[in-house]
Structures are given as structure tokens and as C-alpha cells.
Amino acid sequence: MSEPFDWADHRVLVTGGLGFLGRAVCAALGARNAGTVVAPSSAEYDLRDPDQVASMYADAQPDLVIHLAARVGGIGANQARPAELYVDNLLMGTYVIEESRRRETPKTVLVGTVCSYPKEPPVPFKEESLWNGYPEETNAPYGIAKLAHLVHAQSNRTQYGQNCVYLIPTNLYGPGDNFNPASSHVVPALIKKCVEAKEAGSDHIEVWGTGTASREFLYVDDAAEGIVLSAERYDGADPINLGADNELPIKDLVELIVAAVGFDGEIRWDSSKPDGQPRRRVDVSRAVEYVGFRAHTRFEDGLRNTVDWFLNRDVCAPG
């Protein structure tokens, strides 16, 4: 933006604001003294219903929307519920974009997924590679649903002049993550597995795949900072990756988590289960150039914070 961005003047609607990433984004907005931040729950408004989306906008009266609400899960959830993940995510984003257009909301920030990239694009993934192939099969329904929002946003920008920006964070982790084994991603799933194995005195853990796949992990507070900076500074049509500029083999990830938890048993790999996408690391040059974003949290530090949060979650929970 050409003029300085004054958060105190803004009413910000954060869909999914009570979720893992949403809480971090709301904290970042609070640190900037945003004028009003509205973060409704899914129980208040079902974003798969256009009438309820309209009601949410009527109640919140936002001039900036940050759309984070999503149905997500790891490989198991993607395999078990592909239709739900496709339809629910497609509808939520579609109705948010359209209601922003209908009300002429000045700006809408859409948060996509690294799962939208083709199965094996050149590494690191450049945003131009999004259309160069089909996503990895276990992630494809979710990834394509989110990618449709980019098409929608760019089409509306061309036809109506709507200001929607689109961000693509890589794999997130951090305190407050989802540790439900039925829907969690790799870092929280492995932390929970190792902690429970240690507490039970088990002599081994079993891990899906071969360990040869790699992932890039972005600490949730860094991701929130990238999103808020983009809301402040970016108004373009091109998607922007948000990443940590690193890549970690799953085998090394498991060893780091085992050490952080203090589990000393055997690691057994179940190669009958899928590895998912072979490699994952995004090119962050657009984020640096367009919004001045760089991740600052070392993975070892972020992992320690996440393990500590999980171990103390019952102590810290309100009584």
C-alpha cells in the first residue's frame, strides 16, 4: 500500500480465528492494536452456507477479511474423507470471496495450502509451478479446492476489481496445534506418539512410510506474522509462498522429536503406508521482495516450544 497502514482504523474479520493459526494471527493483530478483531466460531456461522456467511459479514462489518477457516487433516484424514475436505473447503472460500465482492470489502486475504502444488515440481517450489501438474494424490482434493480460490480471486480481480490476495504457507507447527491422531499433521502426530510410547514404557513406535520424504516446517507465529505483513503491504494478484527456507527429511524429523521427548525405544517404519509428496520446500523470494517477510524461528527452538506445550497442556488448561 502506498500510505502507511493504520491498524487502529480497521475492523478485521478472521474466519477460523479460534483455530491453531487463527489464534496466532489474532495475537499478531492484537500486538498491532488493530481497532476491532472479530473471530467467530464455526458454531456461530457455518461458512458452507451462503446465508450464514452473509449474516457474519452483516454482523462484523469488516473492511479487512483474513480467511483461515478450513477443514484439514494429515494423510490418513485425506484418504478417509477426500470428498468432505474438497466440498467443505471449496464452499467456505467461495462464499467468503463472493460476500466480500458483494459488499465491496476493501481487502480479503486468502490462505491457501502447499498441498496445491504438483506432486513433484522443481524444488524449491516457485509459485509459477502451481499449474504444472496434478497434486500428490492423497492431498489432491483439499489442494485443488484451495487452489480454486486463487482462480476465483484472480477472476474477480479482473472482472470486478476485487482486492483479494492469496498466500501459500508451507507445513505449520507450534504450540496449540491439533494433536488428534485422526486429523493431525506430521509434527503433532509424532510428538503425541512418542510421548504416549514413553509414558507407556513401550519399546518401539511405528511411523508411516519410509522416512525418505522431506518437508519444510514453518512455526505458527512466523506464519501469522507473514499473513499480517501481507495484509499491510501487499495488494497484488500473484500468490505468495510463506516458508522457512529449509527442508527436513522425515527420518531426521522423527529423530529430533524422539530426542526432544526423551523416548529411547526403536523406530519402526511401516513402508506399506504412503510417504505423501516426495519433497516439499517453497521458494520464499516473493515474500521477501513483496512484503519483507522472513521466518525467524529455528526449527529446534519451535519444536522444543511445541513439545513443552503438549507436555504441559493439562496444567495450563483452564479449570
GUNU-830305 format. One record per residue (C-alpha): residue number from 0; x negated, y, z; residue in three letters. Coordinates in Angstrom, 2 decimals, m for minus. Layout:
<pts>
<pt NUM,<X,Y,Z>,Ala> ...
</pts>
This chain:
<pts>
<pt 0,<0.00,0.00,0.00>,Met> <pt 1,<m1.22,3.49,m0.81>,Ser> <pt 2,<m0.06,5.03,2.50>,Glu> <pt 3,<m1.09,3.77,5.97>,Pro> <pt 4,<1.26,1.08,7.22>,Phe> <pt 5,<3.02,2.13,10.44>,Asp> <pt 6,<4.43,m0.97,12.13>,Trp> <pt 7,<6.35,1.13,14.65>,Ala> <pt 8,<8.69,2.23,11.85>,Asp> <pt 9,<9.63,m1.29,10.75>,His> <pt 10,<12.35,m3.79,11.53>,Arg> <pt 11,<10.82,m7.19,10.84>,Val> <pt 12,<12.82,m10.38,10.39>,Leu> <pt 13,<10.72,m13.52,10.89>,Val> <pt 14,<12.50,m16.70,9.83>,Thr> <pt 15,<11.06,m19.67,11.67>,Gly> <pt 16,<9.77,m17.19,14.23>,Gly> <pt 17,<10.23,m19.64,17.11>,Leu> <pt 18,<8.14,m22.32,15.42>,Gly> <pt 19,<4.43,m23.08,15.57>,Phe> <pt 20,<3.26,m20.50,13.03>,Leu> <pt 21,<6.17,m18.17,13.75>,Gly> <pt 22,<5.19,m17.65,17.39>,Arg> <pt 23,<1.68,m16.72,16.32>,Ala> <pt 24,<3.00,m14.28,13.70>,Val> <pt 25,<5.34,m12.67,16.23>,Cys> <pt 26,<2.42,m12.31,18.65>,Ala> <pt 27,<0.36,m10.62,15.93>,Ala> <pt 28,<3.27,m8.26,15.20>,Leu> <pt 29,<3.58,m7.52,18.91>,Gly> <pt 30,<m0.09,m6.66,19.09>,Ala> <pt 31,<0.54,m4.11,16.34>,Arg> <pt 32,<3.52,m2.63,18.21>,Asn> <pt 33,<5.98,m3.42,15.45>,Ala> <pt 34,<9.15,m1.41,16.01>,Gly> <pt 35,<11.60,m4.33,16.08>,Thr> <pt 36,<10.89,m8.03,15.55>,Val> <pt 37,<13.86,m10.35,15.09>,Val> <pt 38,<13.09,m14.08,15.23>,Ala> <pt 39,<16.36,m16.05,15.24>,Pro> <pt 40,<16.53,m19.78,15.85>,Ser> <pt 41,<17.87,m22.38,13.43>,Ser> <pt 42,<20.77,m22.87,15.84>,Ala> <pt 43,<21.80,m19.24,15.28>,Glu> <pt 44,<21.65,m19.32,11.49>,Tyr> <pt 45,<21.45,m22.28,9.11>,Asp> <pt 46,<19.35,m20.93,6.27>,Leu> <pt 47,<20.65,m23.65,3.94>,Arg> <pt 48,<23.98,m21.81,3.97>,Asp> <pt 49,<24.03,m18.56,1.95>,Pro> <pt 50,<26.81,m17.09,4.08>,Asp> <pt 51,<24.77,m17.61,7.24>,Gln> <pt 52,<21.71,m16.08,5.58>,Val> <pt 53,<23.84,m13.05,4.70>,Ala> <pt 54,<25.02,m12.82,8.30>,Ser> <pt 55,<21.44,m12.97,9.54>,Met> <pt 56,<20.45,m10.05,7.33>,Tyr> <pt 57,<23.55,m8.08,8.32>,Ala> <pt 58,<22.70,m8.55,11.99>,Asp> <pt 59,<18.95,m7.92,11.70>,Ala> <pt 60,<18.98,m5.08,9.12>,Gln> <pt 61,<15.32,m5.76,8.21>,Pro> <pt 62,<13.08,m3.66,6.00>,Asp> <pt 63,<10.46,m6.43,6.01>,Leu> <pt 64,<11.11,m10.17,5.94>,Val> <pt 65,<8.47,m12.82,6.67>,Ile> <pt 66,<9.88,m16.19,5.61>,His> <pt 67,<8.26,m19.02,7.57>,Leu> <pt 68,<11.22,m21.33,8.19>,Ala> <pt 69,<10.60,m24.78,6.71>,Ala> <pt 70,<11.21,m28.48,7.15>,Arg> <pt 71,<7.76,m30.07,7.31>,Val> <pt 72,<6.00,m33.29,8.21>,Gly> <pt 73,<2.95,m35.44,7.66>,Gly> <pt 74,<2.52,m38.23,5.13>,Ile> <pt 75,<4.96,m40.52,6.95>,Gly> <pt 76,<7.73,m37.94,7.06>,Ala> <pt 77,<7.15,m37.02,3.41>,Asn> <pt 78,<7.51,m40.67,2.44>,Gln> <pt 79,<10.58,m41.28,4.60>,Ala> <pt 80,<12.59,m38.11,3.85>,Arg> <pt 81,<11.49,m36.67,0.48>,Pro> <pt 82,<14.99,m35.62,m0.58>,Ala> <pt 83,<15.67,m33.73,2.66>,Glu> <pt 84,<12.32,m31.98,2.51>,Leu> <pt 85,<12.92,m30.97,m1.10>,Tyr> <pt 86,<16.50,m29.74,m0.81>,Val> <pt 87,<16.26,m28.06,2.61>,Asp> <pt 88,<13.13,m26.10,1.74>,Asn> <pt 89,<14.34,m25.18,m1.72>,Leu> <pt 90,<17.65,m23.83,m0.40>,Leu> <pt 91,<16.20,m21.89,2.52>,Met> <pt 92,<13.72,m19.98,0.40>,Gly> <pt 93,<16.16,m19.46,m2.44>,Thr> <pt 94,<18.81,m17.88,m0.24>,Tyr> <pt 95,<16.28,m15.71,1.61>,Val> <pt 96,<14.86,m14.37,m1.65>,Ile> <pt 97,<18.30,m13.69,m3.07>,Glu> <pt 98,<19.62,m11.97,0.04>,Glu> <pt 99,<16.53,m9.76,0.12>,Ser> <pt 100,<17.17,m8.88,m3.52>,Arg> <pt 101,<20.86,m8.25,m2.98>,Arg> <pt 102,<20.20,m5.92,m0.05>,Arg> <pt 103,<17.18,m4.30,m1.71>,Glu> <pt 104,<14.96,m5.21,1.23>,Thr> <pt 105,<11.72,m3.30,0.61>,Pro> <pt 106,<9.42,m6.29,1.08>,Lys> <pt 107,<9.62,m10.05,1.55>,Thr> <pt 108,<6.59,m12.19,2.41>,Val> <pt 109,<6.96,m15.84,1.41>,Leu> <pt 110,<4.71,m18.50,2.89>,Val> <pt 111,<4.18,m21.50,0.64>,Gly> <pt 112,<2.07,m24.63,1.09>,Thr> <pt 113,<m1.22,m26.06,m0.08>,Val> <pt 114,<0.79,m29.21,m0.91>,Cys> <pt 115,<1.96,m27.42,m4.07>,Ser> <pt 116,<m1.44,m27.81,m5.73>,Tyr> <pt 117,<m2.04,m30.61,m8.23>,Pro> <pt 118,<m3.39,m33.88,m6.87>,Lys> <pt 119,<m6.98,m33.33,m8.00>,Glu> <pt 120,<m7.65,m29.74,m9.08>,Pro> <pt 121,<m11.21,m28.39,m9.11>,Pro> <pt 122,<m12.43,m27.71,m5.55>,Val> <pt 123,<m12.11,m25.13,m4.09>,Pro> <pt 124,<m8.52,m24.70,m5.28>,Phe> <pt 125,<m8.02,m21.45,m7.18>,Lys> <pt 126,<m4.52,m20.02,m7.37>,Glu> <pt 127,<m4.60,m20.35,m11.17>,Glu> <pt 128,<m4.71,m24.16,m10.71>,Ser> <pt 129,<m1.19,m24.34,m9.29>,Leu> <pt 130,<0.27,m25.23,m12.69>,Trp> <pt 131,<m2.43,m27.62,m13.88>,Asn> <pt 132,<m0.83,m30.88,m12.76>,Gly> <pt 133,<1.63,m32.70,m10.52>,Tyr> <pt 134,<1.08,m32.57,m6.73>,Pro> <pt 135,<m0.10,m35.58,m4.76>,Glu> <pt 136,<2.86,m37.96,m4.75>,Glu> <pt 137,<3.55,m38.10,m1.00>,Thr> <pt 138,<3.65,m34.27,m0.82>,Asn> <pt 139,<5.28,m33.53,m4.17>,Ala> <pt 140,<8.95,m32.93,m3.22>,Pro> <pt 141,<8.03,m30.48,m0.48>,Tyr> <pt 142,<5.27,m28.86,m2.54>,Gly> <pt 143,<7.43,m28.36,m5.62>,Ile> <pt 144,<10.32,m26.92,m3.57>,Ala> <pt 145,<8.00,m24.31,m2.11>,Lys> <pt 146,<6.39,m23.64,m5.49>,Leu> <pt 147,<9.85,m22.90,m6.93>,Ala> <pt 148,<9.97,m19.91,m4.57>,His> <pt 149,<6.93,m18.44,m6.32>,Leu> <pt 150,<8.72,m18.75,m9.68>,Val> <pt 151,<11.84,m17.20,m8.18>,His> <pt 152,<9.89,m14.32,m6.63>,Ala> <pt 153,<7.95,m13.55,m9.81>,Gln> <pt 154,<11.11,m13.78,m11.94>,Ser> <pt 155,<12.95,m11.38,m9.63>,Asn> <pt 156,<10.00,m9.02,m9.66>,Arg> <pt 157,<10.08,m8.96,m13.47>,Thr> <pt 158,<13.84,m8.55,m13.83>,Gln> <pt 159,<14.76,m6.54,m10.74>,Tyr> <pt 160,<11.52,m5.06,m9.45>,Gly> <pt 161,<11.82,m7.01,m6.19>,Gln> <pt 162,<8.74,m6.88,m3.98>,Asn> <pt 163,<8.08,m10.47,m2.89>,Cys> <pt 164,<4.55,m11.59,m2.09>,Val> <pt 165,<3.55,m15.24,m1.87>,Tyr> <pt 166,<0.89,m16.73,0.41>,Leu> <pt 167,<m0.54,m20.27,0.44>,Ile> <pt 168,<m2.07,m21.29,3.78>,Pro> <pt 169,<m4.07,m24.47,3.97>,Thr> <pt 170,<m3.59,m27.09,6.75>,Asn> <pt 171,<m2.79,m25.34,10.05>,Leu> <pt 172,<m3.62,m26.47,13.57>,Tyr> <pt 173,<m3.77,m24.97,17.04>,Gly> <pt 174,<m2.07,m24.74,20.45>,Pro> <pt 175,<1.69,m25.19,20.24>,Gly> <pt 176,<1.52,m27.45,17.20>,Asp> <pt 177,<4.07,m30.21,16.58>,Asn> <pt 178,<2.88,m33.38,18.33>,Phe> <pt 179,<5.91,m35.52,17.46>,Asn> <pt 180,<4.44,m38.63,15.78>,Pro> <pt 181,<7.42,m38.87,13.44>,Ala> <pt 182,<6.72,m35.48,11.84>,Ser> <pt 183,<3.32,m34.16,12.94>,Ser> <pt 184,<0.35,m33.41,10.72>,His> <pt 185,<m3.07,m34.98,11.00>,Val> <pt 186,<m4.75,m32.94,13.77>,Val> <pt 187,<m1.95,m33.10,16.38>,Pro> <pt 188,<m1.12,m36.70,15.43>,Ala> <pt 189,<m4.72,m37.77,16.04>,Leu> <pt 190,<m5.04,m35.79,19.29>,Ile> <pt 191,<m1.88,m37.41,20.67>,Lys> <pt 192,<m3.01,m40.86,19.54>,Lys> <pt 193,<m6.44,m40.51,21.18>,Cys> <pt 194,<m5.09,m39.04,24.43>,Val> <pt 195,<m2.48,m41.78,24.79>,Glu> <pt 196,<m5.03,m44.50,23.98>,Ala> <pt 197,<m7.41,m43.12,26.61>,Lys> <pt 198,<m4.66,m42.86,29.23>,Glu> <pt 199,<m3.52,m46.42,28.49>,Ala> <pt 200,<m7.07,m47.80,28.62>,Gly> <pt 201,<m6.82,m49.08,25.06>,Ser> <pt 202,<m9.99,m50.37,23.41>,Asp> <pt 203,<m9.11,m49.00,19.95>,His> <pt 204,<m7.00,m46.64,17.89>,Ile> <pt 205,<m5.63,m47.26,14.42>,Glu> <pt 206,<m5.83,m44.49,11.83>,Val> <pt 207,<m4.10,m44.36,8.45>,Trp> <pt 208,<m6.18,m44.51,5.28>,Gly> <pt 209,<m9.88,m44.92,4.69>,Thr> <pt 210,<m11.24,m41.68,6.15>,Gly> <pt 211,<m12.70,m40.62,2.81>,Thr> <pt 212,<m10.17,m37.86,2.10>,Ala> <pt 213,<m11.05,m34.33,3.21>,Ser> <pt 214,<m9.07,m31.38,4.49>,Arg> <pt 215,<m9.53,m27.70,5.25>,Glu> <pt 216,<m8.12,m26.55,8.59>,Phe> <pt 217,<m7.00,m23.02,9.40>,Leu> <pt 218,<m6.45,m22.01,13.03>,Tyr> <pt 219,<m2.88,m20.81,13.57>,Val> <pt 220,<m3.89,m17.39,14.95>,Asp> <pt 221,<m6.12,m16.80,11.91>,Asp> <pt 222,<m3.23,m17.75,9.61>,Ala> <pt 223,<m0.95,m15.32,11.43>,Ala> <pt 224,<m3.50,m12.54,11.01>,Glu> <pt 225,<m3.71,m13.27,7.27>,Gly> <pt 226,<0.06,m13.12,6.93>,Ile> <pt 227,<0.38,m9.83,8.82>,Val> <pt 228,<m2.52,m8.26,6.92>,Leu> <pt 229,<m0.84,m9.28,3.66>,Ser> <pt 230,<2.40,m7.68,4.82>,Ala> <pt 231,<0.46,m4.48,5.49>,Glu> <pt 232,<m1.78,m4.35,2.46>,Arg> <pt 233,<m0.52,m6.44,m0.47>,Tyr> <pt 234,<2.31,m5.83,m2.92>,Asp> <pt 235,<1.19,m7.90,m5.91>,Gly> <pt 236,<2.79,m10.71,m7.88>,Ala> <pt 237,<m0.17,m13.12,m7.73>,Asp> <pt 238,<m0.17,m15.79,m5.00>,Pro> <pt 239,<m2.94,m15.62,m2.38>,Ile> <pt 240,<m4.64,m18.55,m0.64>,Asn> <pt 241,<m5.26,m18.30,3.10>,Leu> <pt 242,<m8.02,m20.63,4.23>,Gly> <pt 243,<m11.04,m21.06,6.45>,Ala> <pt 244,<m13.56,m21.63,3.65>,Asp> <pt 245,<m14.59,m25.08,4.87>,Asn> <pt 246,<m13.90,m28.75,4.20>,Glu> <pt 247,<m13.98,m31.68,6.62>,Leu> <pt 248,<m13.76,m35.41,5.79>,Pro> <pt 249,<m11.02,m37.14,7.78>,Ile> <pt 250,<m13.63,m39.60,9.12>,Lys> <pt 251,<m15.56,m36.69,10.63>,Asp> <pt 252,<m12.33,m35.14,11.92>,Leu> <pt 253,<m11.43,m38.33,13.78>,Val> <pt 254,<m14.89,m38.48,15.36>,Glu> <pt 255,<m14.63,m34.85,16.50>,Leu> <pt 256,<m11.21,m35.47,18.05>,Ile> <pt 257,<m12.34,m38.69,19.73>,Val> <pt 258,<m15.26,m36.79,21.27>,Ala> <pt 259,<m13.11,m33.82,22.33>,Ala> <pt 260,<m10.60,m36.12,24.04>,Val> <pt 261,<m13.25,m38.40,25.53>,Gly> <pt 262,<m11.88,m41.62,24.06>,Phe> <pt 263,<m14.62,m44.24,23.75>,Asp> <pt 264,<m12.80,m47.07,22.00>,Gly> <pt 265,<m13.05,m48.39,18.45>,Glu> <pt 266,<m11.64,m46.58,15.43>,Ile> <pt 267,<m9.84,m48.99,13.09>,Arg> <pt 268,<m8.88,m47.77,9.63>,Trp> <pt 269,<m5.69,m49.09,8.04>,Asp> <pt 270,<m6.53,m48.90,4.36>,Ser> <pt 271,<m3.07,m50.19,3.42>,Ser> <pt 272,<m1.75,m46.71,4.32>,Lys> <pt 273,<m2.23,m43.74,1.97>,Pro> <pt 274,<m5.00,m41.17,2.27>,Asp> <pt 275,<m2.90,m38.45,0.65>,Gly> <pt 276,<m4.60,m35.85,m1.51>,Gln> <pt 277,<m8.28,m36.82,m2.02>,Pro> <pt 278,<m9.76,m33.39,m1.24>,Arg> <pt 279,<m8.38,m30.09,m0.03>,Arg> <pt 280,<m10.15,m26.76,0.19>,Arg> <pt 281,<m8.92,m23.43,m1.13>,Val> <pt 282,<m10.72,m20.54,m2.77>,Asp> <pt 283,<m10.32,m17.56,m0.43>,Val> <pt 284,<m11.75,m14.85,m2.68>,Ser> <pt 285,<m8.37,m13.22,m3.39>,Arg> <pt 286,<m7.57,m12.98,0.32>,Ala> <pt 287,<m10.91,m11.31,0.95>,Val> <pt 288,<m10.56,m8.91,m2.00>,Glu> <pt 289,<m6.86,m8.06,m1.80>,Tyr> <pt 290,<m6.20,m7.92,1.95>,Val> <pt 291,<m9.60,m8.11,3.65>,Gly> <pt 292,<m8.79,m11.40,5.36>,Phe> <pt 293,<m11.40,m13.85,6.65>,Arg> <pt 294,<m10.80,m16.61,9.18>,Ala> <pt 295,<m12.94,m16.24,12.31>,His> <pt 296,<m12.23,m19.31,14.47>,Thr> <pt 297,<m14.82,m22.11,14.35>,Arg> <pt 298,<m13.09,m25.45,13.95>,Phe> <pt 299,<m14.78,m26.90,17.03>,Glu> <pt 300,<m13.51,m23.98,19.13>,Asp> <pt 301,<m10.00,m24.18,17.73>,Gly> <pt 302,<m9.92,m27.95,18.26>,Leu> <pt 303,<m11.02,m27.54,21.89>,Arg> <pt 304,<m8.23,m25.00,22.44>,Asn> <pt 305,<m5.71,m27.36,20.87>,Thr> <pt 306,<m6.78,m30.38,22.92>,Val> <pt 307,<m6.76,m28.33,26.12>,Asp> <pt 308,<m3.27,m27.03,25.35>,Trp> <pt 309,<m1.98,m30.54,24.74>,Phe> <pt 310,<m3.53,m31.90,27.93>,Leu> <pt 311,<m2.04,m29.04,29.97>,Asn> <pt 312,<1.32,m28.79,28.18>,Arg> <pt 313,<3.34,m30.20,31.09>,Asp> <pt 314,<1.55,m27.98,33.62>,Val> <pt 315,<2.18,m24.89,31.51>,Cys> <pt 316,<5.79,m25.71,30.64>,Ala> <pt 317,<8.42,m23.61,32.40>,Pro> <pt 318,<10.10,m25.41,35.28>,Gly> 
</pts>
